[in-house]
């Protein structure tokens, strides 16, 4: 332990002296990434939140042909801009302005008064994402207006409008503000785990590829210290940097998420000190496994640049289960909690949703992840005994 501790202090001291690596490890990842994600979420909320409350500017060709319809639309914050255009001019106007245009045919009023279907033409360029939501809202409002007319026609003929609605479905949303916020914050676990692993990248690469490239690996291995103790000390230093990065990243997210305005969407970021501490504790078991995996991969490379390439690719392995979990909508269960990184994702999401996980699931996650880290560290120590390590 004395030898491991000395190597740990030496590696940590050298890392702290390298200002570029330290800046990348403790500033760009843990602080800049949460800031960028928070800004992106804030802008998305500002421009995409509560679409039903924002007014819509609707250009209407021949508005005088449907005065009652336009009066109905104005009640729902639709601002009418009347123009005189034929169909060809309507298409050209939409291509220039990219906004929706409602064309009212000449016989609209007459067909409506005669009880016949009256057609409307809504021109829009739906390749624009912002236009899609406006078209959907306008279509629902026009459908609501048509339904109102249909019910009035039934009443005029002495029929009960409820005959057309034999089933009344009431959708009851039992979600909480915290669980709804977890839908928006689905990328959070990916950012936390990736930033944490990236923070140990430089020390893990320097343990073998860097020492070999500088020509200091052979003198280092001739020291009167067991070789596995050397690599254990280096991995311990990588673990320390990853732990600091994890704490900084979680603290930065906890601070930023309280200022992005999730309450505008009826959501609440359940990211207080207790949740932040739970996320840190849930992710800690993954640190030794990540440090050992990067050290193993770096040991098989011949240069620092080659190690950066391969280790960067290997970092995708712990994040792949998170992508499948989001695509397939996986839920926590004992078999999935035995998958490292995926179980940490479930822990983070459960804490954000304020949904406690069973103690057995937490034990499976911590036990399997720590066991994997111990196995990888053992193989890394055995690898340092091989003479091939010198290249």
Secondary structure, 3 states (H helix, E strand, C coil): CHHHHHHHHHHHHHHHHCHHHHHHHHHHHHHHHHHHHHHHHHHHHHHHCCHHHCCEEEEEECHHHCHHHHHHHHCCCEEEEEECCCHHHHHHHHHHHCCCEEEECCCHHHHHHCCCCCCEEEECCCCCHHHHHHHHHHHHHHHHHHHHHHHHHHHHCCCCHHHHCCCCCCCCCCCCHHHHHHHHCCCHHHHHHHHHHHHCHHHHHHHHHHHHHHCCHHHHHCCCCCHHHHHHHHHHHHHHHHHHHHHHHHHHHHHHHHHCCHHHHCCCCCCCHHHHHHHHHHHHHHHHHHHHHHHHHHHCCCCHHHHHHHHHHHHHHHHHHHHHHHHHCCCCCHHHHCCCCHHHHHHHHHHHHCCCCCHHHHHHHHHHHHHHHHHHHHHHHHHCCCHHHHC
